[in-house]
């Protein structure tokens, strides 16, 4: 149980609209444990749904720390641990570090960070700032974002892992039509993790990247669950549409879970992270980690149905 549970939570969340959303849906939380998948080659497993990095993890919203705390606590209450933390695209430190320090839950979480700069020394300073911000040592996973300046950064990550500063290392590669560089890297370096965009409407990674990950024992974090390769938005496509009755066959209760369960049912997928600043959406998304997942025949039916809308 996190330290936040030891606080006066009514007082803590009094100024957060998220509290009221959480109260309305808390009775519907699943009794069974969230599904977990193993990290290949280890005795460790991860809950299959986690959090991405919404803007409220980079800068504080009007509600202050209460809203990001409520979002994180909702994930924890639903059995999640994985947070893909904000990259340092902007000046200043992401506020998620302050939030995690106040909640004192770093040891309960699986935290990722990414290098988003060029240059070896710049990359090292970037990693040092990331670890200082998240205040977890060793940090769980560090990646090179979109394979940027791999010549300089990948040796650094290998050195950090050898020194015990990080437990797992990898790369991200999303929103591309050319995965050849990623495939070559996976074959030659066999990273612990990759992160890539994948969904019904963004299926390219399933052609070679995901099978290669499964064959070589590389864990996969799915991102961009509600986006498509041509910048389309999943929820815009399904707006006003009713879920087909047959989704009950794999315990799907919303369109968000429709997309997430499709992603999670791919054998190579270890977990998926989603970005949201609403507690009710966290609970809905995390619900995809419970109950049955679609089989291959149902996956094909899901794809055909969505693409027909």
C-alpha positions as CSV (number, residue, x, y, z in Angstrom):
1,X,0.0,0.0,0.0
2,X,1.4,3.4,-0.9
3,X,2.1,6.1,1.6
4,X,-0.7,8.2,0.1
5,X,-3.2,5.8,1.6
6,X,-1.9,6.8,5.0
7,X,-2.8,10.4,4.4
8,X,-6.2,12.0,5.0
9,X,-7.2,11.4,1.4
10,X,-10.5,13.4,1.6
11,X,-8.5,16.4,2.6
12,X,-5.8,15.7,0.1
13,X,-8.1,15.4,-2.8
14,X,-10.6,18.0,-1.8
15,X,-9.5,20.4,-4.5
16,X,-9.3,17.8,-7.3
17,X,-12.3,17.1,-9.6
18,X,-10.6,13.7,-10.2
19,X,-11.5,12.7,-6.6
20,X,-15.2,12.8,-7.4
21,X,-14.8,10.8,-10.6
22,X,-12.8,8.2,-8.7
23,X,-15.5,8.0,-6.0
24,X,-18.2,7.4,-8.6
25,X,-16.4,4.5,-10.2
26,X,-14.5,2.9,-7.3
27,X,-17.2,0.5,-6.6
28,X,-16.8,-0.9,-10.1
29,X,-13.1,-1.7,-9.6
30,X,-12.2,-5.4,-10.4
31,X,-11.8,-7.8,-7.6
32,X,-9.3,-10.0,-9.4
33,X,-5.7,-9.1,-9.9
34,X,-4.6,-7.4,-13.1
35,X,-3.0,-9.6,-15.7
36,X,0.8,-9.6,-15.7
37,X,3.3,-10.6,-18.4
38,X,6.9,-11.6,-17.9
39,X,9.9,-9.6,-18.8
40,X,11.7,-12.1,-21.1
41,X,14.7,-13.8,-19.7
42,X,13.9,-12.7,-16.1
43,X,11.8,-13.8,-13.1
44,X,10.1,-10.4,-13.2
45,X,6.7,-9.5,-14.6
46,X,4.8,-6.3,-15.2
47,X,1.1,-5.4,-14.9
48,X,0.0,-5.1,-18.5
49,X,-1.4,-1.5,-18.4
50,X,0.3,1.6,-17.1
51,X,0.5,5.3,-17.5
52,X,2.2,7.4,-20.1
53,X,3.2,11.0,-19.6
54,X,0.3,13.5,-19.8
55,X,1.0,17.2,-19.5
56,X,0.1,17.2,-15.8
57,X,3.3,15.2,-15.2
58,X,5.3,17.9,-16.9
59,X,3.8,21.0,-15.4
60,X,1.2,21.4,-12.6
61,X,-2.4,22.0,-13.6
62,X,-4.7,24.4,-11.9
63,X,-5.5,21.8,-9.2
64,X,-1.9,21.6,-8.2
65,X,-0.3,18.3,-7.2
66,X,-3.7,16.8,-6.3
67,X,-4.6,15.8,-9.8
68,X,-1.4,14.1,-10.9
69,X,-1.4,12.3,-7.5
70,X,-5.0,11.2,-8.0
71,X,-4.1,9.9,-11.5
72,X,-1.1,7.9,-10.2
73,X,-3.0,6.6,-7.1
74,X,-5.9,5.4,-9.4
75,X,-3.4,3.4,-11.4
76,X,-1.9,1.9,-8.2
77,X,-5.3,1.1,-6.8
78,X,-6.1,-0.8,-10.1
79,X,-2.9,-2.8,-9.8
80,X,-0.6,-0.9,-12.1
81,X,3.0,0.0,-11.5
82,X,4.5,1.2,-14.9
83,X,4.9,4.9,-15.6
84,X,6.6,6.1,-18.7
85,X,7.8,9.4,-17.4
86,X,8.0,12.7,-19.4
87,X,11.0,13.3,-21.6
88,X,12.9,16.5,-21.0
89,X,11.7,18.3,-24.1
90,X,11.1,21.6,-22.2
91,X,13.2,23.6,-19.9
92,X,12.8,22.9,-16.2
93,X,12.3,19.6,-14.4
94,X,9.0,17.7,-14.9
95,X,6.8,18.0,-11.9
96,X,6.3,14.2,-11.7
97,X,9.5,14.1,-9.6
98,X,7.9,16.4,-6.9
99,X,4.7,14.4,-7.0
100,X,6.5,11.0,-6.5
101,X,8.6,12.5,-3.7
102,X,5.6,13.7,-1.9
103,X,3.8,10.3,-2.4
104,X,7.0,8.4,-1.5
105,X,6.1,5.5,-3.8
106,X,9.1,5.2,-6.1
107,X,9.9,1.7,-4.8
108,X,6.4,0.5,-5.7
109,X,6.7,1.7,-9.3
110,X,8.4,0.6,-12.5
111,X,9.7,4.0,-13.8
112,X,11.1,4.7,-17.3
113,X,13.1,7.6,-18.6
114,X,14.4,8.6,-22.1
115,X,17.3,10.5,-23.6
116,X,16.0,13.2,-25.9
117,X,19.1,15.2,-26.7
118,X,22.2,14.7,-28.9
119,X,25.8,14.4,-27.9
120,X,27.5,12.0,-25.5
121,X,28.0,14.4,-22.6
122,X,24.7,16.1,-23.1
123,X,23.1,12.6,-22.9
124,X,24.9,11.8,-19.7
125,X,23.7,15.0,-18.1
126,X,20.2,14.3,-19.3
127,X,20.2,10.9,-17.7
128,X,21.6,12.3,-14.4
129,X,18.8,14.9,-14.4
130,X,16.2,12.3,-15.1
131,X,17.3,10.0,-12.3
132,X,17.6,13.0,-9.9
133,X,14.1,14.1,-10.8
134,X,12.6,10.6,-10.3
135,X,14.7,9.9,-7.3
136,X,14.9,6.1,-7.8
137,X,18.2,4.3,-7.8
138,X,18.7,2.1,-9.7
139,X,16.1,3.4,-12.0
140,X,14.1,0.6,-13.7
141,X,14.4,1.4,-17.5
142,X,16.2,4.0,-19.5
143,X,15.7,4.3,-23.3
144,X,17.1,6.3,-26.2
145,X,14.0,8.2,-27.5
146,X,13.3,7.4,-31.2
147,X,16.9,6.0,-31.5
148,X,18.4,9.5,-31.4
149,X,22.2,9.7,-31.7
150,X,22.6,6.0,-30.9
151,X,26.3,6.1,-31.6
152,X,26.8,8.2,-28.5
153,X,23.9,7.1,-26.3
154,X,23.8,3.3,-26.5
155,X,27.3,2.8,-25.1
156,X,26.4,5.2,-22.3
157,X,23.3,3.1,-21.4
158,X,25.3,-0.1,-21.5
159,X,27.9,1.5,-19.2
160,X,25.2,2.6,-16.8
161,X,23.6,-0.9,-16.7
162,X,27.0,-2.5,-16.1
163,X,27.6,0.0,-13.2
164,X,24.2,-0.9,-11.7
165,X,22.7,2.5,-12.2
166,X,19.8,1.2,-14.3
167,X,18.2,-2.3,-14.4
168,X,17.0,-2.4,-18.0
169,X,17.9,-0.5,-21.1
170,X,16.3,-0.1,-24.5
171,X,15.1,2.2,-27.3
172,X,11.8,3.8,-28.4
173,X,10.7,4.0,-32.1
174,X,7.2,5.2,-32.8
175,X,5.2,6.7,-35.6
176,X,7.4,5.6,-38.5
177,X,6.8,3.7,-41.7
178,X,10.4,2.4,-41.7
179,X,11.4,0.1,-38.9
180,X,14.5,-1.2,-40.6
181,X,17.0,0.6,-38.3
182,X,15.1,-0.7,-35.2
183,X,15.1,-4.3,-36.6
184,X,18.8,-4.2,-37.3
185,X,19.5,-2.8,-33.8
186,X,17.3,-5.5,-32.2
187,X,19.2,-8.2,-34.0
188,X,22.7,-6.9,-33.2
189,X,22.3,-5.5,-29.7
190,X,19.3,-7.4,-28.2
191,X,18.1,-4.6,-25.9
192,X,16.1,-5.4,-22.8
193,X,13.1,-3.3,-24.0
194,X,11.7,-1.6,-27.0
195,X,8.8,0.9,-27.0
196,X,6.8,1.3,-30.2
197,X,3.4,2.6,-31.4
198,X,1.0,-0.2,-32.2
199,X,-2.8,-0.4,-32.5
200,X,-5.5,-1.7,-34.9
201,X,-5.1,1.4,-37.0
202,X,-1.3,1.5,-36.6
203,X,-0.4,-2.1,-37.3
204,X,3.0,-1.8,-39.0
205,X,5.0,-3.0,-36.0
206,X,3.3,-6.3,-36.1
207,X,4.7,-7.2,-39.5
208,X,8.3,-7.8,-38.4
209,X,9.2,-5.8,-35.2
210,X,6.9,-7.6,-32.8
211,X,7.7,-11.1,-34.1
212,X,11.4,-10.3,-33.9
213,X,10.9,-9.2,-30.3
214,X,9.2,-12.4,-29.4
215,X,11.9,-14.5,-31.2
216,X,14.8,-12.7,-29.5
217,X,13.4,-12.3,-26.0
218,X,12.9,-8.5,-26.0
219,X,10.2,-6.9,-23.9
220,X,7.8,-4.5,-25.6
221,X,6.0,-1.5,-24.2
222,X,3.1,-0.4,-26.5
223,X,2.4,3.3,-26.9
224,X,0.0,5.4,-28.9
225,X,-2.9,3.1,-28.3
226,X,-5.4,5.6,-29.4
227,X,-3.6,7.1,-32.4
228,X,-3.1,5.9,-36.0
229,X,-0.2,6.1,-38.4
230,X,-1.8,9.0,-40.3
231,X,-2.4,11.1,-37.2
232,X,-6.1,10.0,-36.9
233,X,-7.7,9.8,-33.5
234,X,-9.2,6.5,-32.4
235,X,-12.0,8.1,-30.3
236,X,-13.0,10.4,-33.2
237,X,-13.5,7.3,-35.3
238,X,-15.7,5.5,-32.8
239,X,-17.6,8.6,-31.5
240,X,-21.3,7.8,-31.4
241,X,-20.8,4.2,-32.2
242,X,-22.1,1.4,-30.0
243,X,-19.9,-1.4,-29.0
244,X,-20.8,-4.7,-30.8
245,X,-22.4,-7.3,-28.5
246,X,-19.7,-9.8,-29.2
247,X,-17.1,-7.8,-27.2
248,X,-18.5,-9.5,-24.1
249,X,-16.7,-12.6,-25.3
250,X,-13.4,-11.0,-24.1
251,X,-14.8,-8.9,-21.2
252,X,-14.6,-5.5,-23.0
253,X,-16.6,-2.7,-21.5
254,X,-15.6,0.4,-23.5
255,X,-14.0,1.5,-26.7
256,X,-10.8,2.3,-24.9
257,X,-10.6,-1.3,-23.7
258,X,-11.4,-2.5,-27.2
259,X,-8.2,-0.9,-28.5
260,X,-6.1,-1.9,-25.4
261,X,-7.2,-5.5,-25.3
262,X,-6.4,-5.8,-29.0
263,X,-2.9,-4.5,-28.3
264,X,-2.4,-6.6,-25.2
265,X,-3.5,-9.8,-26.9
266,X,-0.5,-9.7,-29.3
267,X,1.8,-12.4,-27.9
268,X,4.9,-10.1,-28.0
269,X,3.4,-7.2,-26.1
270,X,4.6,-6.9,-22.5
271,X,2.5,-3.9,-21.4
272,X,0.9,-0.8,-22.8
273,X,1.0,2.8,-21.4
274,X,-1.7,5.5,-22.0
275,X,-1.7,9.2,-21.4
276,X,-4.6,10.7,-19.5
277,X,-5.2,13.4,-17.0
278,X,-8.6,12.1,-15.9
279,X,-9.0,9.5,-13.1
280,X,-12.1,7.9,-14.6
281,X,-10.1,7.3,-17.8
282,X,-7.3,5.8,-15.8
283,X,-9.7,3.3,-14.3
284,X,-11.3,2.5,-17.6
285,X,-8.0,2.0,-19.3
286,X,-6.6,-0.1,-16.5
287,X,-9.7,-2.3,-16.8
288,X,-8.3,-3.7,-20.0
289,X,-5.9,-5.6,-17.9
290,X,-8.6,-7.7,-16.4
291,X,-10.7,-10.6,-17.8
292,X,-10.2,-12.4,-21.0
293,X,-8.2,-11.2,-24.0
294,X,-9.3,-11.8,-27.6
295,X,-7.9,-14.8,-29.5
296,X,-6.5,-14.5,-33.0
297,X,-9.8,-15.0,-34.8
298,X,-11.4,-12.4,-32.6
299,X,-8.5,-10.0,-33.2
300,X,-9.1,-10.2,-37.0
301,X,-12.8,-9.6,-36.4
302,X,-12.0,-6.5,-34.2
303,X,-9.7,-5.1,-36.9
304,X,-12.2,-5.6,-39.7
305,X,-15.0,-4.1,-37.6
306,X,-13.0,-1.0,-36.6
307,X,-11.7,-0.4,-40.1
308,X,-15.2,-0.6,-41.5
309,X,-16.4,2.4,-39.4
